[in-house]
Amino acid sequence: MITASMLGLPAAALLLVSMPCVNLGGEGQSAKNKQALLGGALTLIVALCGIISTVWFPIGAHQEQALMSFGFSLYAGWVGAAFSLLGGCMIACCSLESPAPYADSGRFYYSKHGQSNPTSPSSTNHAKSAHV
């Protein structure tokens, strides 16, 4: 669990830096995808460390002391490890780069070119009108 806690901070930092709204030094999308993939992999390692520690404790406690009831902390550890595993899988899968770039085939774009009767700017601009 200590290893999971120590790896969680760099994983969160990598995931925050890899967000599209954060610009550090003009990084490209490829570099951000690699950071997100590394952050997702670290999150998966955090989840596996959490699962190992939260499963290992009840087995050892039950064999040694015949402990029959588990506490809230153990349940919270299981739920946190499950969510961490789910989040790490989603981040790692969604940050993989596609092998082929996206092509705009099959899309049509329309424009206003060819309009024969253009309107005057004074009639369409109501904000600068003197008639308020």
N, CA, C and O of each residue as an XYZ file, in Angstrom:
528
protein
N       0.829     -1.188      0.000
C       0.000      0.000      0.000
C       0.874      1.254      0.000
O       0.488      2.290     -0.541
N       2.047      1.150      0.608
C       2.977      2.283      0.609
C       3.471      2.541     -0.818
O       3.595      3.691     -1.240
N       3.750      1.467     -1.551
C       4.179      1.615     -2.941
C       3.085      2.262     -3.776
O       3.366      3.110     -4.623
N       1.844      1.867     -3.540
C       0.719      2.459     -4.267
C       0.603      3.948     -3.960
O       0.336      4.755     -4.850
N       0.802      4.299     -2.715
C       0.716      5.714     -2.340
C       1.853      6.523     -2.958
O       1.655      7.668     -3.364
N       3.038      5.931     -3.027
C       4.184      6.647     -3.591
C       4.086      6.774     -5.113
O       4.574      7.753     -5.678
N       3.467      5.808     -5.782
C       3.318      5.881     -7.231
C       2.099      6.700     -7.652
O       1.996      7.113     -8.807
N       1.188      6.932     -6.731
C      -0.028      7.666     -7.061
C       0.213      9.125     -7.379
O      -0.444      9.675     -8.262
N       1.132      9.763     -6.687
C       1.410     11.178     -6.922
C       2.022     11.432     -8.303
O       1.552     12.321     -9.012
N       3.059     10.680     -8.712
C       3.564     10.901    -10.078
C       2.531     10.559    -11.149
O       2.497     11.204    -12.197
N       1.695      9.565    -10.905
C       0.652      9.213    -11.872
C      -0.335     10.360    -12.025
O      -0.708     10.716    -13.143
N      -0.758     10.938    -10.911
C      -1.693     12.065    -10.972
C      -1.043     13.274    -11.632
O      -1.699     13.981    -12.397
N       0.236     13.525    -11.350
C       0.929     14.656    -11.966
C       1.058     14.471    -13.476
O       0.856     15.415    -14.240
N       1.395     13.255    -13.904
C       1.492     12.999    -15.348
C       0.143     13.151    -16.036
O       0.061     13.672    -17.148
N      -0.904     12.698    -15.377
C      -2.231     12.807    -15.983
C      -2.696     14.261    -16.047
O      -3.354     14.657    -17.009
N      -2.365     15.050    -15.045
C      -2.737     16.463    -15.084
C      -1.974     17.216    -16.167
O      -2.544     18.064    -16.854
N      -0.698     16.913    -16.321
C       0.114     17.594    -17.328
C      -0.304     17.171    -18.734
O      -0.156     17.947    -19.678
N      -0.820     15.961    -18.887
C      -1.181     15.470    -20.220
C      -2.556     15.934    -20.678
O      -2.977     15.598    -21.784
N      -3.260     16.694    -19.858
C      -4.575     17.192    -20.269
C      -4.421     18.215    -21.395
O      -3.437     18.953    -21.432
N      -5.390     18.261    -22.313
C      -5.260     19.180    -23.447
C      -5.288     20.659    -23.057
O      -4.782     21.496    -23.805
N      -5.861     20.994    -21.916
C      -5.949     22.402    -21.528
C      -4.669     22.914    -20.872
O      -4.561     24.111    -20.608
N      -3.706     22.049    -20.604
C      -2.438     22.454    -19.985
C      -1.377     22.502    -21.075
O      -1.120     21.499    -21.742
N      -0.761     23.665    -21.256
C       0.292     23.841    -22.257
C       1.601     24.167    -21.563
O       1.755     25.244    -20.987
N       2.536     23.241    -21.619
C       3.859     23.459    -21.039
C       4.906     23.326    -22.139
O       5.233     22.215    -22.556
N       5.417     24.426    -22.596
C       6.495     24.387    -23.572
C       6.072     23.973    -24.965
O       6.914     23.505    -25.733
N       4.829     24.119    -25.324
C       4.383     23.805    -26.672
C       4.476     22.338    -27.027
O       4.899     21.999    -28.132
N       4.095     21.466    -26.127
C       4.139     20.031    -26.396
C       3.109     19.668    -27.451
O       2.032     20.260    -27.515
N       3.447     18.702    -28.267
C       2.526     18.224    -29.273
C       1.559     17.203    -28.698
O       1.698     16.768    -27.554
N       0.577     16.828    -29.508
C      -0.418     15.859    -29.061
C       0.209     14.488    -28.846
O      -0.236     13.737    -27.978
N       1.224     14.156    -29.614
C       1.892     12.866    -29.459
C       2.573     12.756    -28.091
O       2.507     11.713    -27.442
N       3.225     13.832    -27.661
C       3.883     13.825    -26.348
C       2.852     13.742    -25.228
O       3.081     13.063    -24.227
N       1.724     14.422    -25.385
C       0.672     14.365    -24.369
C       0.057     12.967    -24.296
O      -0.283     12.489    -23.214
N      -0.085     12.312    -25.457
C      -0.607     10.942    -25.452
C       0.346      9.987    -24.743
O      -0.090      9.090    -24.021
N       1.644     10.178    -24.949
C       2.625      9.320    -24.268
C       2.605      9.549    -22.755
O       2.722      8.600    -21.980
N       2.458     10.808    -22.340
C       2.366     11.106    -20.909
C       1.110     10.499    -20.308
O       1.146      9.957    -19.203
N       0.004     10.586    -21.029
C      -1.243     10.008    -20.536
C      -1.142      8.495    -20.465
O      -1.660      7.884    -19.530
N      -0.484      7.886    -21.435
C      -0.302      6.431    -21.412
C       0.559      6.010    -20.229
O       0.252      5.022    -19.562
N       1.631      6.747    -19.963
C       2.483      6.443    -18.809
C       1.728      6.658    -17.501
O       1.857      5.857    -16.575
N       0.938      7.737    -17.416
C       0.121      7.971    -16.225
C      -0.917      6.879    -16.024
O      -1.168      6.463    -14.893
N      -1.527      6.410    -17.114
C      -2.483      5.307    -17.021
C      -1.819      4.015    -16.577
O      -2.386      3.262    -15.785
N      -0.613      3.754    -17.085
C       0.122      2.550    -16.668
C       0.489      2.627    -15.189
O       0.390      1.632    -14.471
N       0.909      3.799    -14.735
C       1.210      3.957    -13.300
C      -0.048      3.795    -12.451
O       0.011      3.247    -11.350
N      -1.182      4.267    -12.958
C      -2.435      4.099    -12.225
C      -2.810      2.621    -12.148
O      -3.338      2.170    -11.132
N      -2.545      1.869    -13.207
C      -2.793      0.421    -13.161
C      -1.892     -0.268    -12.143
O      -2.330     -1.181    -11.443
N      -0.637      0.163    -12.057
C       0.279     -0.412    -11.052
C      -0.196     -0.055     -9.649
O      -0.136     -0.885     -8.742
N      -0.666      1.175     -9.468
C      -1.223      1.594     -8.176
C      -2.407      0.707     -7.814
O      -2.536      0.276     -6.668
N      -3.272      0.434     -8.788
C      -4.443     -0.413     -8.537
C      -4.030     -1.832     -8.166
O      -4.604     -2.425     -7.253
N      -3.047     -2.377     -8.861
C      -2.601     -3.736     -8.539
C      -1.961     -3.805     -7.155
O      -2.171     -4.771     -6.421
N      -1.185     -2.787     -6.797
C      -0.600     -2.754     -5.442
C      -1.698     -2.642     -4.394
O      -1.612     -3.276     -3.342
N      -2.725     -1.848     -4.664
C      -3.840     -1.720     -3.729
C      -4.631     -3.003     -3.599
O      -5.045     -3.368     -2.498
N      -4.848     -3.695     -4.711
C      -5.584     -4.958     -4.658
C      -4.794     -6.007     -3.892
O      -5.356     -6.734     -3.073
N      -3.505     -6.088     -4.151
C      -2.675     -7.078     -3.461
C      -2.698     -6.836     -1.955
O      -2.859     -7.776     -1.177
N      -2.537     -5.580     -1.542
C      -2.479     -5.309     -0.098
C      -3.836     -5.485      0.578
O      -3.891     -5.934      1.722
N      -4.927     -5.143     -0.097
C      -6.233     -5.280      0.547
C      -6.754     -6.714      0.510
O      -7.644     -7.058      1.287
N      -6.232     -7.543     -0.359
C      -6.618     -8.961     -0.349
C      -5.696     -9.748      0.574
O      -6.131    -10.701      1.221
N      -4.448     -9.362      0.637
C      -3.471    -10.088      1.440
C      -3.761     -9.952      2.937
O      -3.610    -10.917      3.687
N      -4.173     -8.772      3.371
C      -4.430     -8.559      4.798
C      -5.532     -9.460      5.350
O      -5.294    -10.104      6.372
N      -6.707     -9.552      4.757
C      -7.747    -10.401      5.352
C      -7.379    -11.881      5.351
O      -7.767    -12.617      6.259
N      -6.634    -12.322      4.340
C      -6.234    -13.737      4.317
C      -5.294    -14.031      5.480
O      -5.460    -15.031      6.178
N      -4.303    -13.159      5.691
C      -3.369    -13.356      6.798
C      -4.033    -13.192      8.154
O      -3.739    -13.951      9.078
N      -4.917    -12.222      8.291
C      -5.594    -11.999      9.569
C      -6.555    -13.131      9.884
O      -6.709    -13.493     11.051
N      -7.188    -13.687      8.902
C      -8.134    -14.784      9.133
C      -7.394    -16.056      9.530
O      -7.885    -16.807     10.373
N      -6.242    -16.313      8.952
C      -5.488    -17.522      9.273
C      -4.845    -17.430     10.649
O      -4.755    -18.433     11.356
N      -4.395    -16.237     11.039
C      -3.697    -16.101     12.306
C      -4.632    -15.902     13.492
O      -4.444    -16.526     14.536
N      -5.631    -15.047     13.346
C      -6.447    -14.671     14.493
C      -7.911    -15.058     14.348
O      -8.718    -14.705     15.208
N      -8.274    -15.758     13.307
C      -9.658    -16.151     13.047
C     -10.575    -14.925     13.009
O     -11.672    -14.939     13.568
N     -10.116    -13.882     12.350
C     -10.889    -12.659     12.195
C     -12.015    -12.914     11.203
O     -11.765    -13.342     10.076
N     -13.249    -12.656     11.614
C     -14.390    -12.958     10.765
C     -15.056    -11.717     10.180
O     -15.763    -11.834      9.179
N     -14.863    -10.542     10.756
C     -15.513     -9.345     10.227
C     -14.450     -8.373      9.710
O     -13.383     -8.205     10.301
N     -14.776     -7.759      8.616
C     -13.870     -6.791      8.021
C     -14.396     -5.391      8.282
O     -15.604     -5.182      8.399
N     -13.496     -4.448      8.371
C     -13.898     -3.081      8.677
C     -14.125     -2.238      7.433
O     -13.909     -2.675      6.303
N     -14.570     -1.011      7.687
C     -14.861     -0.072      6.616
C     -13.610      0.260      5.804
O     -13.700      0.458      4.592
N     -12.459      0.323      6.442
C     -11.219      0.661      5.742
C     -10.872     -0.370      4.680
O     -10.366     -0.028      3.611
N     -11.145     -1.621      4.978
C     -10.863     -2.677      4.013
C     -11.807     -2.586      2.816
O     -11.386     -2.749      1.671
N     -13.078     -2.326      3.087
C     -14.034     -2.158      1.994
C     -13.693     -0.933      1.152
O     -13.800     -0.971     -0.074
N     -13.286      0.146      1.801
C     -12.884      1.353      1.072
C     -11.648      1.079      0.218
O     -11.531      1.607     -0.888
N     -10.738      0.268      0.715
C      -9.556     -0.114     -0.065
C      -9.927     -0.923     -1.293
O      -9.362     -0.717     -2.367
N     -10.875     -1.844     -1.145
C     -11.326     -2.631     -2.293
C     -11.995     -1.750     -3.341
O     -11.723     -1.883     -4.534
N     -12.862     -0.858     -2.899
C     -13.568      0.023     -3.838
C     -12.578      0.979     -4.510
O     -12.663      1.211     -5.716
N     -11.649      1.531     -3.740
C     -10.654      2.434     -4.312
C      -9.755      1.729     -5.316
O      -9.424      2.295     -6.357
N      -9.359      0.505     -5.013
C      -8.523     -0.253     -5.945
C      -9.303     -0.594     -7.216
O      -8.745     -0.567     -8.313
N     -10.574     -0.911     -7.070
C     -11.395     -1.221     -8.249
C     -11.564      0.017     -9.129
O     -11.444     -0.074    -10.351
N     -11.841      1.169     -8.522
C     -11.978      2.395     -9.302
C     -10.652      2.807     -9.940
O     -10.630      3.319    -11.059
N      -9.566      2.587     -9.235
C      -8.251      2.899     -9.787
C      -7.938      1.986    -10.973
O      -7.367      2.433    -11.968
N      -8.304      0.729    -10.870
C      -8.108     -0.211    -11.970
C      -8.956      0.187    -13.177
O      -8.476      0.176    -14.310
N     -10.196      0.533    -12.934
C     -11.087      0.962    -14.015
C     -10.582      2.246    -14.672
O     -10.549      2.347    -15.898
N     -10.189      3.225    -13.857
C      -9.686      4.488    -14.399
C      -8.385      4.316    -15.156
O      -8.200      4.923    -16.211
N      -7.482      3.501    -14.637
C      -6.217      3.256    -15.334
C      -6.426      2.578    -16.676
O      -5.758      2.910    -17.656
N      -7.359      1.623    -16.723
C      -7.667      0.961    -18.003
C      -8.259      1.944    -19.001
O      -7.887      1.945    -20.175
N      -9.177      2.777    -18.537
C      -9.801      3.744    -19.443
C      -8.790      4.757    -19.958
O      -8.790      5.082    -21.145
N      -7.938      5.253    -19.089
C      -6.938      6.247    -19.504
C      -5.933      5.625    -20.465
O      -5.585      6.230    -21.479
N      -5.466      4.419    -20.150
C      -4.478      3.769    -21.010
C      -5.069      3.431    -22.378
O      -4.394      3.583    -23.396
N      -6.298      2.984    -22.410
C      -6.917      2.634    -23.700
C      -7.257      3.864    -24.521
O      -7.106      3.845    -25.743
N      -7.710      4.925    -23.885
C      -8.117      6.119    -24.629
C      -6.944      6.982    -25.065
O      -7.109      7.832    -25.940
N      -5.784      6.793    -24.493
C      -4.648      7.635    -24.860
C      -3.762      6.996    -25.919
O      -2.759      7.587    -26.319
N      -4.113      5.807    -26.378
C      -3.331      5.191    -27.448
C      -3.543      5.964    -28.740
O      -4.653      6.407    -29.036
N      -2.473      6.122    -29.503
C      -2.569      6.843    -30.759
C      -3.135      5.916    -31.828
O      -2.824      4.726    -31.867
N      -3.959      6.474    -32.678
C      -4.521      5.678    -33.768
C      -3.453      5.493    -34.843
O      -2.661      6.403    -35.084
N      -3.419      4.332    -35.488
C      -2.378      4.105    -36.489
C      -2.534      4.981    -37.737
O      -1.538      5.367    -38.349
N      -3.765      5.293    -38.112
C      -3.985      6.126    -39.290
C      -4.619      7.441    -38.859
O      -5.496      7.443    -37.995
N      -4.199      8.552    -39.439
C      -4.817      9.823    -39.070
C      -6.263      9.870    -39.552
O      -6.651      9.162    -40.481
N      -7.031     10.701    -38.912
C      -8.440     10.851    -39.233
C      -8.581     11.559    -40.572
O      -7.960     12.596    -40.803
N      -9.388     11.004    -41.439
C      -9.610     11.601    -42.751
C     -11.019     12.172    -42.811
O     -11.957     11.582    -42.274
N     -11.165     13.307    -43.459
C     -12.462     13.965    -43.570
C     -13.222     13.525    -44.812
O     -13.931     14.338    -45.406
N     -13.103     12.302    -45.214
C     -13.806     11.862    -46.406
C     -15.290     11.701    -46.095
O     -15.681     11.215    -45.034
N     -16.095     12.125    -47.053
C     -17.534     11.964    -46.883
C     -18.197     13.137    -46.185
O     -19.386     13.059    -45.875
N     -17.481     14.218    -45.926
C     -18.073     15.389    -45.293
C     -18.236     16.492    -46.315
O     -17.386     16.674    -47.187
N     -19.316     17.220    -46.208
C     -19.580     18.327    -47.098
C     -19.660     19.604    -46.279
O     -20.273     19.625    -45.212
N     -19.049     20.657    -46.771
C     -19.064     21.937    -46.099
C     -19.770     22.954    -46.989
O     -19.509     23.033    -48.189
N     -20.636     23.703    -46.406
C     -21.403     24.697    -47.142
C     -20.930     26.088    -46.752
O     -20.528     26.325    -45.612
N     -20.982     27.002    -47.706
C     -20.578     28.375    -47.430
C     -21.576     29.324    -48.080
O     -22.472     28.905    -48.813
N     -21.403     30.602    -47.795
C     -22.293     31.619    -48.325
C     -21.754     32.232    -49.617
O     -22.270     33.259    -50.057
N     -20.762     31.652    -50.220
C     -20.198     32.199    -51.452
C     -21.244     32.134    -52.556
O     -22.019     31.182    -52.642
N     -21.250     33.150    -53.388
C     -22.174     33.173    -54.502
C     -23.485     33.854    -54.162
O     -24.450     33.732    -54.917
N     -23.549     34.558    -53.063
C     -24.765     35.273    -52.694
C     -24.883     36.491    -53.600
O     -23.981     37.329    -53.619
N     -25.987     36.608    -54.360
C     -26.092     37.654    -55.378
C     -26.507     39.005    -54.815
O     -26.142     40.026    -55.398
N     -27.240     39.068    -53.728
C     -27.740     40.326    -53.198
C     -27.203     40.529    -51.776
O     -27.902     40.212    -50.813
N     -25.984     41.047    -51.624
C     -25.449     41.230    -50.271
C     -26.197     42.341    -49.540
O     -26.584     43.341    -50.144
N     -26.394     42.162    -48.260
C     -27.084     43.167    -47.451
C     -26.102     44.221    -47.008
O     -24.906     43.959    -46.878
N     -26.606     45.402    -46.778
C     -25.730     46.491    -46.354
C     -25.357     46.316    -44.893
O     -26.175     45.833    -44.109
N     -24.150     46.693    -44.506
C     -23.719     46.489    -43.127
C     -24.505     47.328    -42.131
O     -24.608     46.947    -40.965
N     -25.062     48.461    -42.554
C     -25.767     49.309    -41.594
C     -27.097     48.694    -41.172
O     -27.539     48.910    -40.044
N     -27.751     47.924    -42.064
C     -29.044     47.351    -41.706
C     -28.894     46.117    -40.828
O     -29.808     45.799    -40.068
N     -27.765     45.411    -40.911
C     -27.581     44.207    -40.108
C     -26.892     44.479    -38.786
O     -26.942     43.639    -37.887
N     -26.257     45.615    -38.644
C     -25.531     45.921    -37.427
C     -26.415     46.801    -36.541
O     -26.382     48.028    -36.643
N     -27.190     46.178    -35.686
C     -28.102     46.913    -34.832
C     -27.421     47.510    -33.610
O     -27.980     48.405    -32.976
N     -26.250     47.046    -33.270
C     -25.579     47.548    -32.083
C     -25.089     48.977    -32.281
O     -25.011     49.736    -31.315
N     -24.760     49.357    -33.505
C     -24.250     50.710    -33.751
C     -25.346     51.629    -34.291
O     -25.054     52.711    -34.801
N     -26.559     51.217    -34.184
C     -27.669     52.025    -34.673
C     -27.930     53.203    -33.736
O     -27.751     53.104    -32.522
N     -28.357     54.322    -34.328
C     -28.662     55.513    -33.527
C     -30.069     55.434    -32.944
O     -30.424     56.209    -32.056
N     -30.862     54.501    -33.444
C     -32.247     54.352    -32.987
C     -32.297     53.331    -31.856
O     -32.550     52.151    -32.094
N     -32.062     53.771    -30.653
C     -32.037     52.849    -29.517
C     -33.308     52.914    -28.735
O     -33.460     52.202    -27.743
